[in-house]
Amino acid sequence: MTEAARSSPSSAQPASTQIIDPGHLARLGTTRAEISLAAKGPTRVLLVGGVPFDQQVLRWRSFVARTRAETIEAHRALMAADERFERVDPPLPRLEVGPAPWSL
């Protein structure tokens, strides 16, 4: 199944077509006022957009935060089974992840 993403930039340029293979991501840029999607079969799409962050973000494992302190706090909350994190009961044992290297 191949998906086609056609988007129209906010300027008067003609729409472009971008083919996206299943399981891949596509970045369509920041100048689009609209987008139309077409798929050859059942498809799931996640469209993420918005104003870019005004500061750099920090990513460690599955955490995304603005500061190291926020990352350390999120890791602590996850390990403590904080209610912010949905409980998942996988068939495999949980992998314990140590603290971020900069918090040692």
C-alpha positions as CSV (number, residue, x, y, z in Angstrom):
1,M,0.0,0.0,0.0
2,T,1.5,3.3,-1.0
3,E,0.2,6.6,0.1
4,A,0.3,9.8,-1.8
5,A,0.5,13.1,0.0
6,R,-0.3,16.2,-2.2
7,S,0.0,19.5,-0.5
8,S,-0.5,23.1,-1.6
9,P,2.0,25.7,-0.4
10,S,0.5,29.0,0.8
11,S,2.0,30.6,-2.3
12,A,0.5,30.2,-5.8
13,Q,2.9,27.3,-6.6
14,P,1.2,24.2,-8.0
15,A,0.5,21.3,-5.7
16,S,3.2,18.6,-5.5
17,T,2.8,14.9,-5.0
18,Q,5.0,13.0,-2.6
19,I,4.8,9.2,-2.4
20,I,5.3,7.8,1.1
21,D,6.1,4.1,1.5
22,P,4.3,2.3,4.4
23,G,6.1,2.6,7.7
24,H,7.9,5.8,6.7
25,L,7.5,9.4,7.7
26,A,7.4,12.4,5.5
27,R,8.2,16.0,6.3
28,L,6.1,18.4,4.2
29,G,7.6,21.6,5.3
30,T,6.2,24.7,7.0
31,T,4.7,26.8,4.2
32,R,1.6,24.7,3.4
33,A,-1.9,26.1,3.9
34,E,-3.6,22.8,3.1
35,I,-2.9,19.2,2.4
36,S,-4.8,16.4,0.7
37,L,-4.1,12.7,1.1
38,A,-4.9,9.7,-1.0
39,A,-4.3,6.0,-0.3
40,K,-4.7,2.8,-2.2
41,G,-6.1,0.9,0.7
42,P,-6.9,1.1,4.5
43,T,-4.4,3.6,5.9
44,R,-3.7,5.3,9.2
45,V,-2.3,8.8,9.1
46,L,-0.9,11.0,11.9
47,L,-0.6,14.6,10.9
48,V,1.5,16.7,13.3
49,G,1.7,20.4,12.8
50,G,2.0,23.7,14.7
51,V,4.3,26.5,15.4
52,P,7.9,25.3,15.9
53,F,9.3,25.4,19.4
54,D,11.1,28.7,20.2
55,Q,13.9,26.7,21.9
56,Q,15.8,23.5,21.4
57,V,14.3,20.4,22.8
58,L,16.1,17.5,24.5
59,R,15.3,13.9,23.6
60,W,16.5,10.9,25.6
61,R,15.1,7.5,25.0
62,S,11.3,8.0,24.7
63,F,11.3,11.3,26.6
64,V,11.1,14.7,25.0
65,A,11.6,17.8,27.2
66,R,13.0,21.3,27.3
67,T,15.5,20.7,30.0
68,R,17.5,17.8,31.6
69,A,15.6,18.4,34.8
70,E,12.3,17.8,33.0
71,T,13.7,14.6,31.5
72,I,14.9,13.4,34.9
73,E,11.5,14.1,36.5
74,A,9.6,12.4,33.7
75,H,11.8,9.3,34.1
76,R,11.3,9.3,37.8
77,A,7.5,9.6,37.3
78,L,7.5,6.7,34.8
79,M,9.4,4.4,37.1
80,A,7.1,5.3,40.0
81,A,4.0,4.4,37.8
82,D,2.7,7.9,37.9
83,E,-0.9,8.2,36.6
84,R,0.3,10.4,33.7
85,F,1.7,7.3,32.1
86,E,-0.9,4.8,30.9
87,R,-0.4,1.3,32.4
88,V,0.4,-1.3,29.8
89,D,0.6,-5.0,30.6
90,P,2.8,-6.5,27.9
91,P,3.5,-10.3,27.9
92,L,7.2,-9.7,28.4
93,P,8.8,-8.5,31.6
94,R,9.4,-4.8,31.9
95,L,12.8,-3.5,31.0
96,E,14.2,-1.3,33.8
97,V,15.9,1.7,32.4
98,G,18.5,3.5,34.5
99,P,18.6,7.3,34.9
100,A,19.8,9.6,32.2
101,P,23.6,9.6,32.0
102,W,23.9,13.3,32.9
103,S,21.9,12.8,36.2
104,L,24.5,10.4,37.7
